[in-house]
Amino acid sequence: MANIKKFEFRGYKFVAEKNKEVFAFLAKYKGRNVVYKTTDATLYEDIDGNERRSHAARAFVYEKIKSVYYGSVNSDIIVGATYECIKDVVMIDPEGELAYKKGEKYRSDQSGCITDEQGSVNHYWDSVEDFNEYFKMVENG
């Protein structure tokens, strides 16, 4: 039988579940269900330990959830592949620069990223949905 703990951190709700020797931490991050699994019993135990240890454990789990989320989003972008922009992408910054132009082709020169109009090779995406709204693969590296 699984042991379950619930907690919140930075506005996100988490569930920690112990099932035999595997500890799963689940959260809804940016609208997607994300799971981080580990065999580290101390992390699971510290979730509801003293204040300092609990905060550290929760912060660690939060960062791991983010890492899993961003890793899965950007793992769809393959180094060396070419993508066609199907909709202009305007940067969210004071200048509002055009990062990608509709109809142009762009290459991935760094894992999980597509090189933009300004030559930035580390332009990553927040969600698979965002990425798929603006690009389609035309050539696999």
C-alpha positions as CSV (number, residue, x, y, z in Angstrom):
1,M,0.0,0.0,0.0
2,A,1.3,3.5,-0.9
3,N,1.9,6.2,1.8
4,I,0.8,9.6,0.6
5,K,1.8,13.1,1.7
6,K,0.4,16.4,0.4
7,F,2.2,19.7,0.5
8,E,2.4,23.1,-1.1
9,F,5.4,25.1,-2.3
10,R,5.5,28.4,-4.2
11,G,1.8,28.1,-5.0
12,Y,2.0,24.6,-6.4
13,K,0.3,21.6,-4.8
14,F,2.4,18.4,-4.6
15,V,1.7,14.8,-3.7
16,A,4.5,12.6,-2.4
17,E,3.9,8.9,-2.7
18,K,5.9,6.0,-1.3
19,N,5.5,2.7,-3.0
20,K,7.9,0.1,-1.8
21,E,11.4,1.6,-2.4
22,V,10.3,4.2,-5.0
23,F,9.2,7.7,-4.0
24,A,7.2,9.7,-6.5
25,F,6.6,13.4,-6.3
26,L,3.7,14.7,-8.5
27,A,2.6,18.2,-9.3
28,K,0.7,20.1,-12.0
29,Y,3.3,22.5,-13.4
30,K,2.2,25.0,-16.1
31,G,-0.9,22.9,-16.8
32,R,0.9,19.6,-17.2
33,N,1.1,16.7,-14.7
34,V,4.7,16.1,-13.9
35,V,6.3,13.3,-11.9
36,Y,9.8,13.1,-10.4
37,K,10.8,9.7,-9.1
38,T,13.6,8.8,-6.8
39,T,14.8,6.1,-4.4
40,D,16.0,8.7,-1.9
41,A,14.0,8.0,1.3
42,T,15.5,10.9,3.1
43,L,13.9,13.4,0.7
44,Y,10.5,11.8,1.2
45,E,10.9,11.9,5.0
46,D,12.2,15.5,5.1
47,I,9.0,16.8,3.3
48,D,7.3,17.0,6.7
49,G,10.4,17.2,8.9
50,N,11.6,20.3,10.9
51,E,11.1,23.7,9.2
52,R,14.6,24.1,7.7
53,R,14.8,20.5,6.4
54,S,11.2,20.6,5.1
55,H,11.8,23.9,3.2
56,A,15.0,22.5,1.7
57,A,13.3,19.2,0.6
58,R,10.3,21.0,-0.9
59,A,12.5,23.5,-2.8
60,F,14.6,20.5,-4.1
61,V,11.4,18.7,-5.3
62,Y,10.1,21.9,-6.9
63,E,13.3,22.3,-8.9
64,K,13.3,18.7,-9.9
65,I,9.7,19.0,-11.1
66,K,10.7,22.1,-13.2
67,S,13.7,20.2,-14.6
68,V,11.5,17.2,-15.6
69,Y,9.0,19.6,-17.2
70,Y,11.5,21.6,-19.2
71,G,13.4,18.6,-20.2
72,S,10.4,16.9,-21.6
73,V,9.2,20.0,-23.4
74,N,12.5,20.7,-25.1
75,S,13.5,17.1,-25.7
76,D,11.2,17.3,-28.8
77,I,13.6,19.7,-30.4
78,I,16.5,17.7,-32.0
79,V,20.0,19.1,-32.5
80,G,20.8,19.4,-36.2
81,A,17.1,19.3,-37.2
82,T,15.6,22.0,-39.3
83,Y,12.2,23.6,-38.4
84,E,9.9,25.8,-40.4
85,C,8.3,28.7,-38.6
86,I,4.5,28.6,-39.3
87,K,3.7,31.8,-37.4
88,D,5.8,34.9,-36.5
89,V,7.3,34.7,-33.0
90,V,7.7,38.1,-31.3
91,M,9.8,38.3,-28.2
92,I,8.2,39.3,-24.9
93,D,10.6,42.1,-24.1
94,P,10.5,45.9,-24.3
95,E,11.7,45.9,-27.9
96,G,9.3,43.3,-29.1
97,E,11.9,41.9,-31.5
98,L,10.8,39.4,-34.2
99,A,12.6,36.2,-33.1
100,Y,11.3,33.9,-35.9
101,K,9.7,34.8,-39.2
102,K,6.8,32.8,-40.7
103,G,8.0,30.7,-43.7
104,E,11.7,30.8,-42.7
105,K,13.6,27.7,-41.7
106,Y,15.7,27.5,-38.5
107,R,18.1,25.0,-37.2
108,S,18.6,23.5,-33.8
109,D,22.2,24.0,-32.8
110,Q,21.8,23.2,-29.1
111,S,19.7,20.5,-27.4
112,G,16.1,21.7,-26.8
113,C,16.6,25.0,-28.6
114,I,16.2,26.6,-32.0
115,T,18.6,29.3,-33.2
116,D,16.6,32.6,-33.7
117,E,17.0,35.6,-36.0
118,Q,19.4,37.3,-33.6
119,G,21.7,34.2,-33.6
120,S,20.8,33.1,-30.1
121,V,21.4,29.3,-29.9
122,N,19.8,28.9,-26.5
123,H,16.2,30.0,-27.2
124,Y,14.0,27.4,-25.4
125,W,10.2,26.9,-25.2
126,D,7.9,26.8,-22.2
127,S,5.6,24.2,-23.5
128,V,5.2,21.6,-26.3
129,E,1.9,23.4,-27.2
130,D,3.8,26.7,-27.7
131,F,6.5,25.1,-29.8
132,N,4.0,23.2,-32.0
133,E,1.9,26.4,-32.5
134,Y,4.9,28.1,-34.2
135,F,7.0,25.3,-35.8
136,K,7.0,22.1,-37.8
137,M,10.0,19.9,-38.4
138,V,11.1,19.8,-42.1
139,E,14.3,17.9,-41.8
140,N,15.6,15.6,-39.1
141,G,19.3,16.3,-38.5
